[in-house]
């Protein structure tokens, strides 16, 4: 045993720890080096003596001389007994790594109350197969090693302890039906548990967005209509067919610009960046209609207190805002300066958004090195909202407009090729055939003889609408936000709106890390169950990330996002690669603890002494992790 002071880096910061360095000799003569942390001492800078460079050398010397304050008695430290050397007499010929990173996911699955919902279902329905184990297998697989449901089932023996007793593939598809049926109950239970935890459920700001996922087929799902006894479609009082169930996979406006049928997913996250709920909708449904459905669902959710929905411009509809305000909730929604530069939401004597935004009166400015980097201003006005039944209410609404140099430069770069394209269309009108509809707002095409000016039907002449192009350029860098929260400071409204990037990151995680697409399922029940698995996996990832950020003393809604702690990709890879290998005589060799794994264990306050443990010690570790509270 060799006890010494170790200095290591984590996220660019230097930390000190006292470690026990051990050399383990195996029967084949090979040597394995192992470091076991005895005590963490914290930041190196905590021991700064003000003498400048060479701090680490001085600290090491103090430790050697036993003058460094380590928070414990040195005699006690150095009198620790040396464990016996482990000699492997019957080494295994082939390593078969078993995952133990799932211990953390198993804890969260239980602490979120999902197990209780599934156990109750099994008890009520008297099901004779392992619903709970298969549900866990699907969630663990989706989080650690996303693949098809068949592949997930075939890899069920990759975990150290059996996750499920099932050995029949068809049972995993039966479980998908059950998860679809219990989706609402599971989300409700998860919300309740998070609300009751030390984290809490903060819905004072609730971020919402919609994305969609396409399928590898060109055929969508048909609507199911009500039929009479002669199997004729039944019409309603307006003469329209009565739809019993809308088809889910439909062709619509794809976020990925693909022509395939899509399914839309609406997602809510709270002010901590942790998912609240999800729902799926037919791919041809408009975002603002989906937003309205989510609002109804949220209003009727007893676990959510007053909510303030934060979303982008595509969700705005008077009926949606009416429903929020009517139930004492609120909203913060962007309003495009480019699309609404003629819009006048206020009284007739008020300036339009475009006129007001370009009037320098009232702006607050920020500068750096004499150059303006940011400006903002706001106004409060009365607005009349109307629901779909024609009911009206008058409210006060605040509008904040701001300009950012950073956003301006980004937009100029992004639109450079588009502006050049418009200019090129003057000489080559045929280019218009291959361009998006966006260009139609800035050009006018007429047929005429260039020499006589006579209007013909033979030659195209492209006229650029220079005034519109200039207005488009002028709006670069500008953003506008409208809100019902008129008492908030402008800076707070802007910061809260910027938090919307967190939900965009959530969609990215579902799409990439959790492989939300492809789904390898096509029944509506199985598609919904697939997204429920993604939702649960995302929630688990966010809860661990939240704990890491809190451990680091960082704001969970910092503009740097989750990347300032541990990214979803690193978290998934770390847990997926945290394995135990049986090396012989009942002893296991554990994957070396990397910085990310150490960060996770410290954030969750789990101490691990994994020097060649046996199965009993690993079982004890699983039990220890199972006691971690949310």
Rosetta blueprint (number, residue, H / E / L):
1 X L
2 X E
3 X E
4 X E
5 X E
6 X E
7 X E
8 X E
9 X E
10 X E
11 X L
12 X L
13 X E
14 X E
15 X E
16 X E
17 X E
18 X E
19 X E
20 X E
21 X E
22 X E
23 X E
24 X E
25 X E
26 X L
27 X L
28 X L
29 X L
30 X L
31 X E
32 X E
33 X E
34 X E
35 X E
36 X E
37 X E
38 X E
39 X E
40 X E
41 X E
42 X E
43 X E
44 X H
45 X H
46 X H
47 X H
48 X L
49 X L
50 X L
51 X L
52 X L
53 X L
54 X L
55 X H
56 X H
57 X H
58 X H
59 X H
60 X H
61 X H
62 X H
63 X H
64 X H
65 X L
66 X L
67 X L
68 X L
69 X L
70 X L
71 X L
72 X L
73 X L
74 X H
75 X H
76 X H
77 X H
78 X H
79 X L
80 X L
81 X L
82 X L
83 X L
84 X L
85 X L
86 X L
87 X L
88 X L
89 X L
90 X L
91 X E
92 X L
93 X L
94 X L
95 X L
96 X L
97 X L
98 X E
99 X E
100 X L
101 X L
102 X H
103 X H
104 X H
105 X H
106 X H
107 X H
108 X H
109 X H
110 X H
111 X H
112 X L
113 X L
114 X H
115 X H
116 X H
117 X H
118 X H
119 X H
120 X H
121 X H
122 X H
123 X H
124 X H
125 X H
126 X L
127 X L
128 X L
129 X L
130 X L
131 X H
132 X H
133 X H
134 X H
135 X H
136 X H
137 X H
138 X H
139 X H
140 X H
141 X H
142 X H
143 X H
144 X H
145 X L
146 X L
147 X L
148 X L
149 X H
150 X H
151 X H
152 X H
153 X H
154 X H
155 X L
156 X H
157 X H
158 X H
159 X E
160 X L
161 X L
162 X L
163 X L
164 X L
165 X L
166 X L
167 X L
168 X L
169 X L
170 X H
171 X H
172 X H
173 X H
174 X H
175 X H
176 X H
177 X H
178 X H
179 X H
180 X H
181 X H
182 X L
183 X H
184 X H
185 X H
186 X H
187 X H
188 X H
189 X H
190 X H
191 X H
192 X H
193 X H
194 X H
195 X H
196 X H
197 X L
198 X L
199 X L
200 X L
201 X L
202 X L
203 X L
204 X L
205 X L
206 X E
207 X E
208 X E
209 X E
210 X E
211 X E
212 X E
213 X E
214 X E
215 X L
216 X L
217 X L
218 X L
219 X L
220 X L
221 X L
222 X L
223 X L
224 X E
225 X E
226 X L
227 X E
228 X L
229 X L
230 X L
231 X L
232 X L
233 X E
234 X L
235 X E
236 X L
237 X L
238 X L
239 X L
240 X L
241 X E
242 X L
243 X E
244 X E
245 X E
246 X L
247 X L
248 X L
249 X L
250 X E
251 X L
252 X L
253 X L
254 X L
255 X L
256 X L
257 X L
258 X L
259 X L
260 X L
261 X L
262 X E
263 X E
264 X E
265 X E
266 X E
267 X E
268 X E
269 X E
270 X L
271 X L
272 X L
273 X L
274 X L
275 X E
276 X E
277 X E
278 X E
279 X E
280 X E
281 X E
282 X E
283 X L
284 X L
285 X L
286 X L
287 X H
288 X H
289 X H
290 X H
291 X H
292 X H
293 X H
294 X H
295 X H
296 X H
297 X H
298 X H
299 X H
300 X L
301 X L
302 X L
303 X L
304 X L
305 X L
306 X L
307 X L
308 X E
309 X E
310 X E
311 X E
312 X L
313 X H
314 X H
315 X H
316 X L
317 X L
318 X H
319 X H
320 X H
321 X H
322 X H
323 X H
324 X H
325 X H
326 X H
327 X L
328 X L
329 X L
330 X E
331 X E
332 X E
333 X E
334 X E
335 X L
336 X L
337 X L
338 X L
339 X L
340 X L
341 X L
342 X L
343 X L
344 X L
345 X L
346 X L
347 X L
348 X L
349 X L
350 X L
351 X L
352 X L
353 X H
354 X H
355 X H
356 X H
357 X H
358 X L
359 X L
360 X L
361 X L
362 X L
363 X L
364 X E
365 X E
366 X E
367 X E
368 X E
369 X L
370 X L
371 X E
372 X E
373 X E
374 X E
375 X E
376 X E
377 X E
378 X E
379 X E
380 X E
381 X E
382 X E
383 X E
384 X E
385 X E
386 X E
387 X L
388 X L
389 X L
390 X L
391 X L
392 X E
393 X E
394 X E
395 X E
396 X E
397 X E
398 X E
399 X E
400 X E
401 X E
402 X E
403 X E
404 X E
405 X H
406 X H
407 X H
408 X H
409 X H
410 X H
411 X H
412 X H
413 X H
414 X H
415 X H
416 X H
417 X H
418 X H
419 X H
420 X H
421 X H
422 X H
423 X H
424 X H
425 X L
426 X L
427 X L
428 X L
429 X H
430 X H
431 X H
432 X H
433 X H
434 X H
435 X L
436 X L
437 X H
438 X H
439 X H
440 X H
441 X H
442 X L
443 X E
444 X E
445 X E
446 X E
447 X E
448 X E
449 X L
450 X L
451 X L
452 X L
453 X L
454 X L
455 X E
456 X E
457 X E
458 X E
459 X E
460 X E
461 X E
462 X E
463 X E
464 X E
465 X L
466 X H
467 X H
468 X H
469 X H
470 X H
471 X H
472 X H
473 X H
474 X H
475 X L
476 X L
477 X L
478 X E
479 X E
480 X E
481 X E
482 X E
483 X E
484 X L
485 X L
486 X L
487 X L
488 X L
489 X L
490 X H
491 X H
492 X H
493 X H
494 X H
495 X H
496 X H
497 X H
498 X H
499 X L
500 X L
501 X H
502 X H
503 X H
504 X H
505 X H
506 X H
507 X H
508 X H
509 X H
510 X H
511 X H
512 X L
513 X L
514 X L
515 X L
516 X L
517 X L
518 X L
519 X L
520 X L
521 X L
522 X L
523 X L
524 X H
525 X H
526 X H
527 X H
528 X H
529 X H
530 X H
531 X H
532 X H
533 X H
534 X H
535 X H
536 X H
537 X H
538 X H
539 X H
540 X H
541 X H
542 X H
543 X H
544 X H
545 X H
546 X H
547 X H
548 X H
549 X H
550 X H
551 X H
552 X H
553 X L
554 X L
555 X L
556 X L
557 X L
558 X L
559 X L
560 X L
561 X H
562 X H
563 X H
564 X H
565 X L
566 X L
567 X L
568 X H
569 X H
570 X H
571 X H
572 X H
573 X H
574 X H
575 X H
576 X H
577 X L
578 X L
579 X E
580 X E
581 X E
582 X E
583 X E
584 X E
585 X L
586 X L
587 X E
588 X E
589 X E
590 X E
591 X L
592 X L
593 X L
594 X L
595 X H
596 X H
597 X H
598 X H
599 X H
600 X H
601 X H
602 X H
603 X H
604 X L
605 X L
606 X L
607 X L
608 X L
609 X L
610 X L
611 X L
612 X L
613 X L
614 X E
615 X H
616 X H
617 X H
618 X H
619 X H
620 X H
621 X H
622 X H
623 X H
624 X H
625 X H
626 X H
627 X L
628 X L
629 X L
630 X L
